Amino acid sequence: MPVEALQLLERGPLLVLRWWQGRCRRQLLFWPDTLPRALRRELRLAVQAHSVSRRAA
């Protein structure tokens, strides 16, 4: 399902991924120790490019 208004926010030690899916606002929170450094970078770059990685975690 397509998403709109994808945002990645850094809130201290947390990464917050927010988006709109239809009329619902969704969000995911990541602690740095649960998301490896390489995946944090990939997530940040994907959000900037407004795309989502197709690679499995």
N, CA and C atoms as a LAMMPS dump frame, in Angstrom:
ITEM: TIMESTEP
0
ITEM: NUMBER OF ATOMS
171
ITEM: BOX BOUNDS ff ff ff
-5.0000000000000000e+02 5.0000000000000000e+02
-5.0000000000000000e+02 5.0000000000000000e+02
-5.0000000000000000e+02 5.0000000000000000e+02
ITEM: ATOMS id mol type element x y z
1 1 1 N 0.847 -1.169 0
2 1 2 C 0 0 0
3 1 3 C 0.899 1.241 0
4 2 1 N 0.632 2.225 -0.848
5 2 2 C 1.453 3.424 -0.905
6 2 3 C 1.371 4.239 0.385
7 3 1 N 2.475 4.897 0.708
8 3 2 C 2.517 5.78 1.872
9 3 3 C 2.785 7.198 1.406
10 4 1 N 2.379 8.167 2.226
11 4 2 C 2.575 9.58 1.904
12 4 3 C 3.252 10.276 3.072
13 5 1 N 3.908 11.372 2.777
14 5 2 C 4.519 12.242 3.784
15 5 3 C 5.442 11.474 4.729
16 6 1 N 6.379 10.755 4.169
17 6 2 C 7.33 9.979 4.945
18 6 3 C 8.325 10.916 5.627
19 7 1 N 8.521 10.758 6.934
20 7 2 C 9.449 11.586 7.711
21 7 3 C 10.29 10.703 8.61
22 8 1 N 11.556 11.071 8.763
23 8 2 C 12.435 10.413 9.721
24 8 3 C 12.939 11.483 10.67
25 9 1 N 12.632 11.332 11.953
26 9 2 C 13.018 12.314 12.964
27 9 3 C 13.975 11.678 13.952
28 10 1 N 14.98 12.431 14.354
29 10 2 C 15.889 11.975 15.394
30 10 3 C 15.528 12.726 16.664
31 11 1 N 15.1 12.006 17.658
32 11 2 C 14.695 12.579 18.94
33 11 3 C 15.624 12.036 20.015
34 12 1 N 16.761 12.684 20.179
35 12 2 C 17.744 12.177 21.127
36 12 3 C 18.219 10.815 20.67
37 13 1 N 18.119 9.807 21.526
38 13 2 C 18.575 8.473 21.134
39 13 3 C 17.565 7.702 20.278
40 14 1 N 16.398 8.271 20.034
41 14 2 C 15.356 7.577 19.268
42 14 3 C 15.306 8.034 17.818
43 15 1 N 14.95 7.111 16.935
44 15 2 C 14.606 7.437 15.564
45 15 3 C 13.11 7.198 15.427
46 16 1 N 12.4 8.165 14.881
47 16 2 C 10.956 8.056 14.7
48 16 3 C 10.666 8.123 13.206
49 17 1 N 10.042 7.089 12.674
50 17 2 C 9.63 7.061 11.279
51 17 3 C 8.123 7.285 11.256
52 18 1 N 7.677 8.34 10.552
53 18 2 C 6.247 8.678 10.484
54 18 3 C 5.801 8.741 9.035
55 19 1 N 4.542 8.346 8.801
56 19 2 C 3.971 8.422 7.465
57 19 3 C 2.455 8.399 7.555
58 20 1 N 1.817 8.751 6.449
59 20 2 C 0.363 8.661 6.317
60 20 3 C 0.049 7.493 5.405
61 21 1 N -0.901 6.689 5.817
62 21 2 C -1.372 5.558 5.022
63 21 3 C -2.882 5.718 4.92
64 22 1 N -3.32 6.226 3.771
65 22 2 C -4.731 6.585 3.642
66 22 3 C -5.01 7.769 4.544
67 23 1 N -5.984 7.622 5.425
68 23 2 C -6.304 8.688 6.372
69 23 3 C -5.665 8.479 7.736
70 24 1 N -4.918 7.399 7.896
71 24 2 C -4.311 7.066 9.188
72 24 3 C -2.844 7.472 9.233
73 25 1 N -2.464 8.066 10.341
74 25 2 C -1.057 8.39 10.557
75 25 3 C -0.417 7.223 11.293
76 26 1 N 0.715 6.778 10.801
77 26 2 C 1.442 5.653 11.401
78 26 3 C 2.811 6.132 11.848
79 27 1 N 3.398 5.407 12.793
80 27 2 C 4.762 5.712 13.193
81 27 3 C 5.427 4.506 13.827
82 28 1 N 6.739 4.441 13.665
83 28 2 C 7.562 3.407 14.281
84 28 3 C 8.678 4.092 15.043
85 29 1 N 9.008 3.556 16.205
86 29 2 C 10.124 4.07 17.001
87 29 3 C 11.236 3.039 17.022
88 30 1 N 12.464 3.505 16.866
89 30 2 C 13.631 2.623 16.903
90 30 3 C 14.602 3.123 17.949
91 31 1 N 15.049 2.234 18.82
92 31 2 C 16.168 2.523 19.71
93 31 3 C 17.433 2.248 18.918
94 32 1 N 18.473 3.046 19.075
95 32 2 C 19.706 2.824 18.311
96 32 3 C 20.298 1.429 18.493
97 33 1 N 20.153 0.83 19.662
98 33 2 C 20.751 -0.483 19.867
99 33 3 C 19.961 -1.607 19.206
100 34 1 N 18.74 -1.335 18.698
101 34 2 C 17.978 -2.367 18.013
102 34 3 C 18.066 -2.225 16.499
103 35 1 N 18.553 -1.097 16.02
104 35 2 C 18.7 -0.869 14.596
105 35 3 C 20.182 -0.635 14.316
106 36 1 N 20.843 -1.571 13.632
107 36 2 C 22.269 -1.417 13.375
108 36 3 C 22.59 -0.129 12.617
109 37 1 N 23.809 0.357 12.808
110 37 2 C 24.24 1.62 12.217
111 37 3 C 24.026 1.661 10.699
112 38 1 N 24.357 0.591 10.012
113 38 2 C 24.19 0.544 8.55
114 38 3 C 22.72 0.671 8.16
115 39 1 N 21.829 0.019 8.911
116 39 2 C 20.396 0.115 8.609
117 39 3 C 19.829 1.482 8.961
118 40 1 N 20.362 2.129 10.017
119 40 2 C 19.937 3.503 10.33
120 40 3 C 20.276 4.419 9.165
121 41 1 N 21.497 4.256 8.617
122 41 2 C 21.918 5.072 7.477
123 41 3 C 21.037 4.773 6.264
124 42 1 N 20.776 3.5 5.99
125 42 2 C 19.927 3.117 4.868
126 42 3 C 18.528 3.7 5.018
127 43 1 N 17.994 3.655 6.223
128 43 2 C 16.673 4.209 6.489
129 43 3 C 16.654 5.709 6.239
130 44 1 N 17.67 6.4 6.73
131 44 2 C 17.753 7.855 6.544
132 44 3 C 17.839 8.207 5.056
133 45 1 N 18.655 7.476 4.288
134 45 2 C 18.79 7.741 2.854
135 45 3 C 17.516 7.401 2.089
136 46 1 N 16.849 6.315 2.478
137 46 2 C 15.601 5.931 1.815
138 46 3 C 14.522 6.979 2.034
139 47 1 N 14.452 7.519 3.234
140 47 2 C 13.45 8.551 3.515
141 47 3 C 13.747 9.798 2.689
142 48 1 N 15.019 10.153 2.589
143 48 2 C 15.39 11.324 1.781
144 48 3 C 15.015 11.121 0.323
145 49 1 N 15.135 9.897 -0.164
146 49 2 C 14.808 9.588 -1.561
147 49 3 C 13.323 9.24 -1.731
148 50 1 N 12.577 9.232 -0.638
149 50 2 C 11.141 8.877 -0.635
150 50 3 C 10.904 7.5 -1.221
151 51 1 N 11.757 6.565 -0.819
152 51 2 C 11.574 5.182 -1.252
153 51 3 C 11.795 4.27 -0.043
154 52 1 N 11.403 3.036 -0.183
155 52 2 C 11.542 2.071 0.895
156 52 3 C 12.444 0.942 0.417
157 53 1 N 13.343 0.489 1.27
158 53 2 C 14.245 -0.596 0.904
159 53 3 C 13.462 -1.879 0.689
160 54 1 N 13.82 -2.622 -0.315
161 54 2 C 13.182 -3.906 -0.582
162 54 3 C 13.997 -5.056 -0.007
163 55 1 N 15.151 -4.742 0.581
164 55 2 C 16.01 -5.766 1.15
165 55 3 C 15.437 -6.264 2.476
166 56 1 N 15.44 -7.561 2.683
167 56 2 C 14.935 -8.132 3.933
168 56 3 C 15.853 -7.776 5.083
169 57 1 N 15.281 -7.603 6.255
170 57 2 C 16.081 -7.26 7.452
171 57 3 C 16.895 -8.444 7.899
